């Protein structure tokens, strides 16, 4: 028999039995006559009741003779006997009524259950959304990447300024994503991965969003730290899920920010072995990079400011084929960045991006954005109608030297020491060639530890420095200590930061730049800096690759260079003792002297740079506008 016919037959059988059952209960109900309790008592007195069944609220029974309706069975609701006796003399028809508690009983059971399940569902939904337990366990292996479409990014290449070389490199990625078939017609293939490398704040993430905005493709954005959870295997599962989602929406861009959190070299920072959770995540990423075909229109972008710690397997050809440097902008780039951010500010007529860019060498894009915002806030605070150039100057000082601490009161002796210290820096900088000009000297405390400060601002971007320029830079740093020795015949703790920076420069001259006649033209230490280090002359901890005798010779040579420069600085200030006294007294009176006042008091002209330079280091550029020297307190 056909199954469908068999099903139809049983359906009719069940329906017939249901009808019979309903008819039985209906007919049974029709055979019982509901009567009032008063009628029941009357029938009982007349002896017409054959048998009864008594429950708590009802009485059912059978009559000896049928009622006028022909029914012999009856049912009635009980009434309290005492109350029934009171009603009998009046000939009233009465019957009992039972209050229905069905709805109340249902609510008393169902409502608490519904409230409990509602609270449970709410908690589970919140935990699932936060990636926790409950529902989160079902989603824990899912990628946390935020997916942006063209309208979501809202960024184009025209919104990114100061990194023209990086934009040119990434335009090729955009053209490939727009037309991958045409791009590979000659047998070439697009790089599977493009790594954006550069210091913090230079616009790496913004560039990646601009690529997605120009290519008009889905943009998967995730941070490297979001792959790893407390559960083993979650990171690898999320990597697989991320690439699976991207393949389904190809052509698309996957952007991993802070790649160093995920791609750190295996074996670093822990026990060697392949069972670490981060290593499993990195291994899965390497497998995915090997597995996907670049012709499908899937491009992986990543950003890091610590490329030196990435795993070599991640950077080999066929994975991250191309590295794009997103460096600090030069003066032209800073002008372009300032023009982008100044669009949103109401500027005075004298504000010139060229002038502001000249005052901010070494600033990143994020620094310049913060500068424009600080200048606008300063103008707003003083109730101005527009942002002026003075606001930008004050904002630069605020960023460079931190907030003024006018409530930090110095005793007269300390104040005098700080004034001579700062003027020592300024006078040495005014007297020596090839030194960044002094912009301002102040004895107003700023920040955490600065009791006074001397600000120098480079007039141009520098990439090379000769030995004489480095020694002059050291002389400026030692000028404060030399002034204290000449005037007070003692040394204070105010030069602690100066000594650290002077020692770093001298050690770099000996160990990295080969500027020691005693040790010769050898590099005894490697450049251990990273993009995270703001000081290009600072050396990190590294393994020593020379003997103890050489280490002793390095220490002697560093000390000799510092002593020689310090002696020259002391001699220079002794010759200009009268100028030091005059300018220091003026500084004590006014607390702050700008460049014009300093040159007028000192009778100096702006220093000229020497024309001849030799190559020292391709990254020798120092962030301009930083404090040249400051008086510290312990």
Secondary structure, 3 states (H helix, E strand, C coil): CCHHHHHHHHHHHHHHHHHHHHHHHHHHHHHEEECCHHHHHHHHHCCCEEEEEECCCEEEEEECCCCCCCCCEEEEECCCHHHHHHHHCCCCCCCCCCCCCHHHHHHHHHHHHHHHHHHHHHHHHHHHHCCCCCHHHHHCCCCCCEEECHHHHCCCHHHCCCCHHHHHHHHHHHHHHHCHHHHCCCCCCCCCEEEEECCCCCCHHHHHHHHHHHHCCEEEEEEHHHCCCCCCCHHHHHHHHHHHHHHHCCCEEEEEECHHHCCECCCCCCCCCCCCHHHHHHHHHHHHHHHCCHHHCEEEEEEECCHHHECHHHHCCCCCCEEEECCCCCHHHHHHHHHHHHCCCCECCCCCHHHHHHCCCCCCHHHHHHHHHHHHHHHHHCCCCCECHHHHHHHHHHHHHCCECCCCCCCHHHHHHHHHHHHHHHHHHHHCCCCCCEEEEECCCECCCEEEEEEECCCCCCCCCCHHHHHHHHHHHHHHHHHHHHHHCCCCHHHHHHHHHHHHHHHHHHHCCCCECCCECCCCCCCCCCCCCCCCCCCCCCCCCCCHHHHHHHHHHHHHHHHHHHHHHHHHHHHCHHHHHHHHHHHHHHCEEEHHHHHHHHCCCCCCCCCCCCCCCCCCCCCCCCEEEEEECC
